[in-house]
Amino acid sequence: MTKDNKPTIFSGVQPSGTLHIGNYLGAISNWVDLQDKYNSIFCVVDYHAITVRQKPKELNRNILDVVKIYMASGINPEKAVIFQQSNISAHTELAWILNCTARMSDLFKMTQFKDKTKVDLEKIIEEIEKRTLKTFGNSETYIISSEVKKLVKELSNSLNNVRKSGIGLFDYPVLMASDILLYNTDLVPVGEDQKQHVELARTLARRFNSQFGKVFRIPEVEIRKEGARIMGLDDPTKKMSKSANPANYIALTDSPEVATKKIMKTVTDSGCDIKYDKKNKPAISNLLTIYSLLTGEDIKKLESKCECECKGYGDFKKKLAEAVGEFLISFQKKYNSFGDDEIKEILKNGAEKVKPVADETLRRVKEKLGIKI
Ligand code: AQP
């Protein structure tokens, strides 16, 4: 709790590309709803973005643009603190300390690492064990069957991918734990893909507290009921992602014309009824979720409205494109109203506000570790 008795929320976005409606619906719009009730801290996590190669000029631009997106979404810098991660050196210092508490096994479990490197060592090892045991029961004898040979080959390929992967990509959940834990965070509002990383922050906080004495508050994760995982337009089995092909996402800076083209080209399910059914109709369910969250209309009502007014998917997509276009026009009007100097000033003020809190947490951590002289 802060002096005004409000619990603290912390969250952030990486300036790793063009932000999309998934980032907005899954995370940022939720922050807007929470900023009055909480002591709110929103970060531009630029050190996370460099876990994959970025062009320096683009990265510089993206950092400012992420803040513009926060503001256009309705984050009010009078109510919430907005700052740039790399301006507060306590983030990387604490990350190093937490690295000494984290285990390789904690990080190999992280889905984002598995997705980005195509490495799932534990699954392959589990398969090898399952197949050898299936053949021989509980016998201690292991014979290398051709199936197992194939898995061993897969394991060896995965290890090659691990060798090539940047250490930052593997380790960034620890940096994220540090981001969260520095500010005595009570709640971390994120999209569903980040849930596992918040769980790691909890694990590391508990581990540190029990080894050295209590410093960290154990944060809770906050995930929206609807919109927590907006799926890709080109593939509704994968989440919308800013590092994917542009056909995968609607960027918050796409013109209505570009967004319309993308929507009209979205993958559709078999059959032609407009029904929300995540399992059997993942594409239309995703589009209905986007439609509902952008217009505030209930999904059930949208289904019956579309049944009366739409002749199949084509009509439905046109209606959705209109709604998305309206949203983008109003969003971009606000987005374009902010100048770079104003944004830089907001980041500077934000860093000044959070620095004392981060430094104090780090001081307590160093004291517990025995390195404070
Ligand atoms: N598809 C999504 N649906 C709902 N929420 C999402 N978020 C991301 N994608 C979706 C949420 O947006 C916040 C900021 O995400 P991030 O920029 O820190 O990184 P990310 O989760 O890795 O997002 P991307 O778009 O997929 O980026 P890249 O491609 O660079 O990795 C988070 O709260 C996230 O959950």
Boltz pocket constraint, residues with backbone or C-beta under 6 A from the ligand:
constraints:
  - pocket:
      binder: B
      contacts: [[A, 12], [A, 13], [A, 14], [A, 15], [A, 16], [A, 17], [A, 22], [A, 23], [A, 24], [A, 25], [A, 26], [A, 27], [A, 28], [A, 189], [A, 190], [A, 191], [A, 192], [A, 193], [A, 194], [A, 227], [A, 228], [A, 229], [A, 230], [A, 231], [A, 239], [A, 240], [A, 241], [A, 242], [A, 243], [A, 244]]
      max_distance: 6.0
